[in-house]
Amino acid sequence: MSFSAEHKYDPNFTQHVIDTCGPKTSPRMKQIFGAAMRALHGFAREIDLTPEEWLAGVKFFNETGKLWAESDGKRNEMHRLSDITGLESLVTEIANFVQTDNPNYSPTSAAILGPFWSPNAPWRQLGESVIQDKHEGIVSYMHGTIRDLSTQKPIPGVVFDFWQASSNGKYDFQDPDNQSDNNLRGKFKTDENGEYRLYCLRPTAYSLPQDGPSWQLLQALDRHPMRPAHIHLMITHDEYKPVITQIYPKDDPWLATDTVFAVKDDLVVDFVPIKDIPASMSEHKGPGGAATKELQLDIILAPKGMGAHSKPNL
Amino acid sequence: MSFSAEHKYDPNFTQHVIDTCGPKTSPRMKQIFGAAMRALHGFAREIDLTPEEWLAGVKFFNETGKLWAESDGKRNEMHRLSDITGLESLVTEIANFVQTDNPNYSPTSAAILGPFWSPNAPWRQLGESVIQDKHEGIVSYMHGTIRDLSTQKPIPGVVFDFWQASSNGKYDFQDPDNQSDNNLRGKFKTDENGEYRLYCLRPTAYSLPQDGPSWQLLQALDRHPMRPAHIHLMITHDEYKPVITQIYPKDDPWLATDTVFAVKDDLVVDFVPIKDIPASMSEHKGPGGAATKELQLDIILAPKGMGAHSKPNL
């Protein structure tokens, strides 16, 4: 063949599909649909997608939606598919693109939300533990200060929403036999000094489920299903841009090849042997007993309106 | 912004995702995954896909798979989504790309399979009717000769698999209250003269279902949901390349804007007032009485091995 894939097939087809949009299509919808059609058709032409491969793809996506339907939304396999293809991580990068004049001074990086956040996490008092149930993990004392990117002053009243998997690698709603609702979840509010403190587990690396479409894809790609150990955080305040992120112990072996591509350098942290606990706090009395590790993590929030997220001009 | 979208975001991210493929990935799988990731990530960067839009997309695809799961596979909404985005039509074009020295001499064009083919269509005798149930359509006599592309000789023993919607725009398994199994479906075999003949309905234009994710998308794009009237055919013989196609009456108002983009010029046909019926055949005695229209449709099949479908060199 001496002519390229672009010319081999009907060169007007994709534009014809896009041009069927009627006049009442919103400009954003038309932009999304046009870009999606160019990407989808370009993909099919680039690889000469066969009918058998296309039908396998239809079945793959159907099976992915089926898992969601059959679990009443608890297992969001389509969300997971977004994660193992890097899409959620990329969307997170796009959403958090902030320009500042000083490239060395940035808000805390964002990382993907993932499929395990719950809107129902309970409010807990500062210094309380999120550990409700038996575990085989390392009880840790986590604390820090949340500061303003522009003034560097502490911010009181910040909502610090925390969730993590247990030492068996499962979140509460994946593991009803061993965990009560909201085990290892909790929302805290920073005090007048912009500080938060709580007891939690040093996180444990875990595998994505080894069944279902995402696992089939990982196997076909000869990839491992491991996420590095991590803690999820969603940090919000009316006057600041929210930060949804994850933190990772620095000695985790999966940092470089995280199966959902969510690790960033400034999110790698160090759990150290515990030294002292503020006199105002009682020792951890939940499952697992006294804390033996400590993590100090300060967070920097950008005020709303600061920086410019470059948006297409619609 | 003085720099392009390509440089605004991490330029190494997509290649990093592709490079996680292990050494045991098949070459074809690696090619498909690489092209898919470049298309998917390029799409997200081009339009600055927002988290809300991405989550709406996850939900959209989940709902699409849910319809398939809840209908036990009878409603293949993901397949329909492929159709209204032109993907199945494009895959059909790619699969049927045949090079011949004479551009004026081509096999009958292919068109999409669609979600309504059944593997269980009954064998029927030449001259029989596919009309089992009451209808408000026009009974038609359809006949023709199937020929070899290279020799132009008639081909005996070709399987002529026929299916169509009834006059209410529904296929048998969408319409169990009005239609019996295999109404308007049938497999015929050409005789020693390469001829087929049967009674059917002049087809009726219909709307895709006006519920579910595909309908939501069509509404968001301000598009109509109409398919032009058509008959589906799957024509197969061991020694020839199969032809899966559709034919369309020439006076249909939806030919130019078929919602699944399946119309091609050589597939537009003319139903004419009936003139005569071969003396060997009795008149149509099924629902609807005597035939009043006639369609002659000859088909041309390419021998296997003829023409070269350009494939990537793997």
Interface residues (C-beta under 8 A of the other chain):
Chain A: M1 K8 Y9 D10 F13 T14 H16 V17 T20 C21 G22 P23 K24 T25 S26 M29 K30 Q31 I32 F33 A35 A36 M37 R38 A39 L40 H41 G42 F43 A44 R45 E46 I47 D48 L49 T50 P51 E53 W54 V58 F61 N62 E63 T64 G65 K66 W68 A69 E70 N76 M78 H79 S82 T85 G86 L87 E88 S89 L90 V91 T92 E93 I94 A95 F97 L113 A220 L221 D222 R223 T257 T259 F261 S310 K311 P312
Chain B: M1 K8 Y9 D10 F13 T14 H16 V17 T20 C21 G22 P23 K24 T25 S26 M29 K30 Q31 I32 F33 A35 A36 M37 R38 A39 L40 H41 G42 F43 A44 R45 E46 I47 D48 L49 T50 P51 E53 W54 V58 F61 N62 E63 T64 G65 K66 W68 A69 E70 N76 M78 H79 S82 T85 G86 L87 E88 S89 L90 V91 T92 E93 I94 A95 F97 L113 A220 L221 D222 R223 T257 T259 F261 S310 K311 P312
